[in-house]
Amino acid sequence: MDEREQVIDREIFDELREVMGEDLATLVTAFVNDGEKRIQTLRQAHASRDFDTFRDTAHSFKGSSSNLGAADLADLCARLQDTPVSEPQVPDMLKALEQEFVRACRDLERLVSAG
C-alpha cells in the first residue's frame, strides 16, 4: 500500500495489537458497525436540527477514531462536534466524514488481515 493511502497510524495500531491480541479483530468489527450507526445518527440529528445528539455523537466517534489511530477521521469528528448543526457546510462535512470513514475501515481491515 502506498504511504499516502495509509490512513491508520501504524504505531497506535501496533500498540493496540500488542495489548488486545486476537481481540483486535473484534474491536475493529465493532468500530465499523458502530461507525455506520454513528454516521446515520449524525445525519438524522442534522435533519432534525438536534444539536445535542449531533455534538455527542461526533464526540464519541472522535474518541473511538482516535483510539484506533484514525487521526484524520478524528479531526473531522472534532470539527463536526464544534459546528452548529444548522450551518450550511454540515452536509459537505458529513460527506467528507463518510468518505474518510470508508478509507479508515479499509485500512483497518487490511491491517487486521495482515496479522
C-alpha positions as CSV (number, residue, x, y, z in Angstrom):
1,M,0.0,0.0,0.0
2,D,1.3,3.5,-0.9
3,E,2.2,5.6,2.1
4,R,-0.3,8.3,1.0
5,E,-3.1,5.7,1.2
6,Q,-2.2,4.7,4.7
7,V,-5.0,6.1,6.9
8,I,-4.3,4.4,10.3
9,D,-1.4,5.4,12.4
10,R,0.6,2.2,12.4
11,E,2.3,2.9,15.7
12,I,-1.1,3.2,17.5
13,F,-2.4,0.2,15.7
14,D,0.6,-1.9,16.6
15,E,0.3,-0.9,20.3
16,L,-3.3,-2.0,20.2
17,R,-2.4,-5.3,18.6
18,E,0.1,-5.9,21.4
19,V,-2.5,-5.2,24.1
20,M,-5.5,-6.8,22.5
21,G,-4.1,-9.7,20.6
22,E,-6.8,-11.7,18.8
23,D,-9.5,-9.5,20.3
24,L,-8.3,-6.6,18.0
25,A,-10.4,-8.0,15.1
26,T,-13.5,-7.9,17.3
27,L,-12.7,-4.3,18.2
28,V,-12.3,-3.3,14.5
29,T,-15.6,-5.0,13.6
30,A,-17.3,-3.1,16.4
31,F,-15.8,0.1,15.2
32,V,-17.0,-0.5,11.7
33,N,-20.5,-1.3,12.8
34,D,-20.7,1.5,15.4
35,G,-19.3,4.0,12.9
36,E,-22.0,3.2,10.4
37,K,-24.6,3.7,13.1
38,R,-23.0,7.0,14.2
39,I,-22.9,8.4,10.7
40,Q,-26.6,7.6,10.4
41,T,-27.3,9.2,13.8
42,L,-25.3,12.3,12.7
43,R,-27.4,12.6,9.5
44,Q,-30.6,12.2,11.5
45,A,-29.5,14.7,14.1
46,H,-28.6,17.1,11.3
47,A,-32.0,16.7,9.6
48,S,-33.9,17.3,12.8
49,R,-31.5,20.0,14.0
50,D,-30.8,18.1,17.2
51,F,-27.6,19.8,18.3
52,D,-27.0,17.8,21.5
53,T,-27.2,14.4,19.7
54,F,-25.1,15.7,16.9
55,R,-22.4,17.0,19.2
56,D,-22.4,14.0,21.5
57,T,-22.3,11.5,18.6
58,A,-19.4,13.4,16.9
59,H,-17.6,13.5,20.2
60,S,-17.9,9.8,20.9
61,F,-16.9,9.0,17.2
62,K,-13.9,11.2,17.6
63,G,-12.7,9.2,20.6
64,S,-13.1,5.8,19.1
65,S,-11.4,7.0,15.9
66,S,-8.5,8.4,17.8
67,N,-8.1,5.3,19.8
68,L,-7.7,3.2,16.7
69,G,-5.3,5.7,15.1
70,A,-7.6,7.2,12.5
71,A,-6.4,10.8,13.1
72,D,-8.0,12.4,10.0
73,L,-11.3,10.8,10.9
74,A,-11.0,12.0,14.5
75,D,-10.2,15.5,13.2
76,L,-13.3,15.6,11.1
77,C,-15.4,14.5,14.1
78,A,-13.9,17.2,16.2
79,R,-14.8,19.8,13.5
80,L,-18.3,18.5,13.4
81,Q,-18.6,18.4,17.2
82,D,-17.8,22.2,17.2
83,T,-20.1,23.1,14.3
84,P,-23.7,24.2,14.8
85,V,-25.9,21.6,13.2
86,S,-27.7,24.3,11.2
87,E,-24.6,25.5,9.4
88,P,-24.8,25.2,5.6
89,Q,-21.4,23.3,5.4
90,V,-22.6,20.4,7.6
91,P,-23.8,18.2,4.6
92,D,-20.4,18.5,2.9
93,M,-18.7,17.8,6.2
94,L,-20.8,14.7,6.7
95,K,-19.9,13.5,3.2
96,A,-16.2,14.0,3.9
97,L,-16.6,12.2,7.2
98,E,-18.3,9.2,5.5
99,Q,-15.6,9.1,2.8
100,E,-12.8,9.2,5.5
101,F,-14.6,6.5,7.5
102,V,-14.6,4.2,4.5
103,R,-10.9,4.8,4.0
104,A,-10.2,4.1,7.7
105,C,-12.2,0.9,7.6
106,R,-10.4,-0.4,4.5
107,D,-7.0,0.3,6.2
108,L,-8.1,-1.2,9.5
109,E,-9.3,-4.4,7.8
110,R,-6.1,-4.6,5.8
111,L,-4.0,-4.2,8.9
112,V,-6.1,-6.9,10.8
113,S,-5.9,-9.4,7.9
114,A,-2.1,-8.8,7.6
115,G,-1.8,-10.1,11.1
